[in-house]
């Protein structure tokens, strides 16, 4: 089973930047599409960004499209989420996930999930 571990979260002020990392175990990482989701208190887990197995295609939620960038380094079995111009509404637990399907925005399409990393943005 593929294991995913997120890191890089923390407490920042509005307008600051953070880079989240997700390290994967196993040999199958390079065959997986990867996504980032987030869950704020009292809300459902929502799609943030995704990237295809070869990095040629990326997908973003409208709320983060011009501020966040997803990337991957298959040689390091790692996917990243660069978050710029952070807003208080970005506060959430951020999860990385892997999928063997081609439905990047759908939670049900993801087979593997990390434990999450907390991002808190103060105003």
VOLUMVO-504413 format. One record per residue (C-alpha): residue number from 1; x, y, z; residue in three letters. Coordinates in steps of 0.05 Angstrom, whole numbers, plus 5000, padded with zeros to 4 digits. Each point is the difference from the previous one (the first is absolute). Last residue first. Layout:
N
pos: NUM	u: X	v: Y	w: Z	code: ALA;
...
//
This chain:
123
pos: 123	u: 4886	v: 5764	w: 5193	code: UNK;
pos: 122	u: 5029	v: 4933	w: 5022	code: UNK;
pos: 121	u: 5013	v: 4942	w: 4952	code: UNK;
pos: 120	u: 5002	v: 4930	w: 5029	code: UNK;
pos: 119	u: 5025	v: 4941	w: 4959	code: UNK;
pos: 118	u: 4997	v: 4932	w: 5034	code: UNK;
pos: 117	u: 5030	v: 4939	w: 4967	code: UNK;
pos: 116	u: 4962	v: 4938	w: 4979	code: UNK;
pos: 115	u: 5002	v: 4926	w: 5015	code: UNK;
pos: 114	u: 5014	v: 4980	w: 4928	code: UNK;
pos: 113	u: 4950	v: 4968	w: 4953	code: UNK;
pos: 112	u: 5002	v: 4944	w: 4948	code: UNK;
pos: 111	u: 4946	v: 4975	w: 4952	code: UNK;
pos: 110	u: 4974	v: 5065	w: 4973	code: UNK;
pos: 109	u: 4941	v: 4999	w: 4951	code: UNK;
pos: 108	u: 4948	v: 5010	w: 5054	code: UNK;
pos: 107	u: 5027	v: 5069	w: 5015	code: UNK;
pos: 106	u: 4986	v: 5024	w: 4929	code: UNK;
pos: 105	u: 5040	v: 5057	w: 4970	code: UNK;
pos: 104	u: 5053	v: 4959	w: 4963	code: UNK;
pos: 103	u: 4954	v: 4948	w: 4966	code: UNK;
pos: 102	u: 5051	v: 4962	w: 4958	code: UNK;
pos: 101	u: 5009	v: 4938	w: 5043	code: UNK;
pos: 100	u: 5058	v: 4970	w: 5038	code: UNK;
pos: 99	u: 4994	v: 5053	w: 5054	code: UNK;
pos: 98	u: 5046	v: 5027	w: 5055	code: UNK;
pos: 97	u: 4984	v: 5048	w: 5057	code: UNK;
pos: 96	u: 5029	v: 5058	w: 5037	code: UNK;
pos: 95	u: 4963	v: 5030	w: 5059	code: UNK;
pos: 94	u: 4998	v: 5071	w: 5025	code: UNK;
pos: 93	u: 4968	v: 5016	w: 5068	code: UNK;
pos: 92	u: 4967	v: 5067	w: 4993	code: UNK;
pos: 91	u: 5011	v: 5075	w: 5000	code: UNK;
pos: 90	u: 4996	v: 5025	w: 4928	code: UNK;
pos: 89	u: 4943	v: 5046	w: 5021	code: UNK;
pos: 88	u: 5050	v: 5041	w: 5040	code: UNK;
pos: 87	u: 5035	v: 5017	w: 4934	code: UNK;
pos: 86	u: 5067	v: 4978	w: 4973	code: UNK;
pos: 85	u: 5033	v: 5042	w: 4946	code: UNK;
pos: 84	u: 5042	v: 4941	w: 4977	code: UNK;
pos: 83	u: 4992	v: 4925	w: 5010	code: UNK;
pos: 82	u: 5049	v: 4953	w: 4966	code: UNK;
pos: 81	u: 4972	v: 4929	w: 5002	code: UNK;
pos: 80	u: 5051	v: 4946	w: 4990	code: UNK;
pos: 79	u: 5002	v: 4927	w: 4979	code: UNK;
pos: 78	u: 5056	v: 4953	w: 5019	code: UNK;
pos: 77	u: 5026	v: 4932	w: 4977	code: UNK;
pos: 76	u: 5070	v: 5032	w: 4994	code: UNK;
pos: 75	u: 5012	v: 4979	w: 4928	code: UNK;
pos: 74	u: 4926	v: 5013	w: 4987	code: UNK;
pos: 73	u: 5007	v: 5073	w: 5017	code: UNK;
pos: 72	u: 4931	v: 5031	w: 5001	code: UNK;
pos: 71	u: 4966	v: 5067	w: 4994	code: UNK;
pos: 70	u: 4938	v: 5037	w: 5024	code: UNK;
pos: 69	u: 4996	v: 5075	w: 4999	code: UNK;
pos: 68	u: 4955	v: 5044	w: 5043	code: UNK;
pos: 67	u: 4981	v: 5073	w: 4993	code: UNK;
pos: 66	u: 4966	v: 5011	w: 4933	code: UNK;
pos: 65	u: 4959	v: 4936	w: 5002	code: UNK;
pos: 64	u: 4985	v: 4999	w: 5075	code: UNK;
pos: 63	u: 4925	v: 5015	w: 5005	code: UNK;
pos: 62	u: 4986	v: 4974	w: 4930	code: UNK;
pos: 61	u: 5024	v: 4930	w: 5021	code: UNK;
pos: 60	u: 5060	v: 4979	w: 4960	code: UNK;
pos: 59	u: 5020	v: 4947	w: 4949	code: UNK;
pos: 58	u: 5068	v: 4983	w: 4970	code: UNK;
pos: 57	u: 5019	v: 4959	w: 4939	code: UNK;
pos: 56	u: 5069	v: 4981	w: 4974	code: UNK;
pos: 55	u: 5027	v: 4978	w: 5067	code: UNK;
pos: 54	u: 5010	v: 4928	w: 4977	code: UNK;
pos: 53	u: 4952	v: 4969	w: 5050	code: UNK;
pos: 52	u: 4951	v: 5057	w: 4993	code: UNK;
pos: 51	u: 4996	v: 5058	w: 5049	code: UNK;
pos: 50	u: 4945	v: 5021	w: 5048	code: UNK;
pos: 49	u: 4978	v: 5062	w: 5039	code: UNK;
pos: 48	u: 4953	v: 5022	w: 5056	code: UNK;
pos: 47	u: 4942	v: 4952	w: 5004	code: UNK;
pos: 46	u: 4956	v: 5004	w: 5062	code: UNK;
pos: 45	u: 4992	v: 4962	w: 5065	code: UNK;
pos: 44	u: 4933	v: 5019	w: 5030	code: UNK;
pos: 43	u: 4993	v: 5057	w: 5049	code: UNK;
pos: 42	u: 4992	v: 5008	w: 5075	code: UNK;
pos: 41	u: 5074	v: 5017	w: 5011	code: UNK;
pos: 40	u: 5036	v: 5006	w: 4933	code: UNK;
pos: 39	u: 5017	v: 4940	w: 4957	code: UNK;
pos: 38	u: 5051	v: 5002	w: 4943	code: UNK;
pos: 37	u: 5016	v: 4959	w: 4939	code: UNK;
pos: 36	u: 5064	v: 4993	w: 4960	code: UNK;
pos: 35	u: 5005	v: 4952	w: 4942	code: UNK;
pos: 34	u: 5046	v: 4951	w: 4967	code: UNK;
pos: 33	u: 4993	v: 4958	w: 4937	code: UNK;
pos: 32	u: 5036	v: 4936	w: 5012	code: UNK;
pos: 31	u: 5050	v: 4962	w: 4956	code: UNK;
pos: 30	u: 5062	v: 5035	w: 5026	code: UNK;
pos: 29	u: 4980	v: 4983	w: 5071	code: UNK;
pos: 28	u: 4997	v: 4925	w: 4987	code: UNK;
pos: 27	u: 5067	v: 4979	w: 5027	code: UNK;
pos: 26	u: 4984	v: 5007	w: 5074	code: UNK;
pos: 25	u: 4998	v: 5057	w: 5050	code: UNK;
pos: 24	u: 4975	v: 5069	w: 4986	code: UNK;
pos: 23	u: 5023	v: 5068	w: 5026	code: UNK;
pos: 22	u: 4950	v: 5057	w: 4999	code: UNK;
pos: 21	u: 5028	v: 5070	w: 5006	code: UNK;
pos: 20	u: 4965	v: 5066	w: 5017	code: UNK;
pos: 19	u: 5031	v: 5066	w: 4982	code: UNK;
pos: 18	u: 4977	v: 5061	w: 5038	code: UNK;
pos: 17	u: 4991	v: 5073	w: 4984	code: UNK;
pos: 16	u: 4978	v: 5062	w: 5038	code: UNK;
pos: 15	u: 4945	v: 5049	w: 4980	code: UNK;
pos: 14	u: 4958	v: 4987	w: 5061	code: UNK;
pos: 13	u: 5043	v: 4979	w: 5059	code: UNK;
pos: 12	u: 5031	v: 4932	w: 5011	code: UNK;
pos: 11	u: 4991	v: 4940	w: 5045	code: UNK;
pos: 10	u: 5027	v: 4934	w: 4974	code: UNK;
pos: 9	u: 4999	v: 4947	w: 4947	code: UNK;
pos: 8	u: 5062	v: 4973	w: 4966	code: UNK;
pos: 7	u: 4989	v: 4925	w: 5002	code: UNK;
pos: 6	u: 4956	v: 4946	w: 4971	code: UNK;
pos: 5	u: 5013	v: 4925	w: 5003	code: UNK;
pos: 4	u: 4972	v: 4952	w: 4948	code: UNK;
pos: 3	u: 5001	v: 4924	w: 5005	code: UNK;
pos: 2	u: 4988	v: 4955	w: 4940	code: UNK;
pos: 1	u: 4975	v: 4930	w: 5017	code: UNK;
//
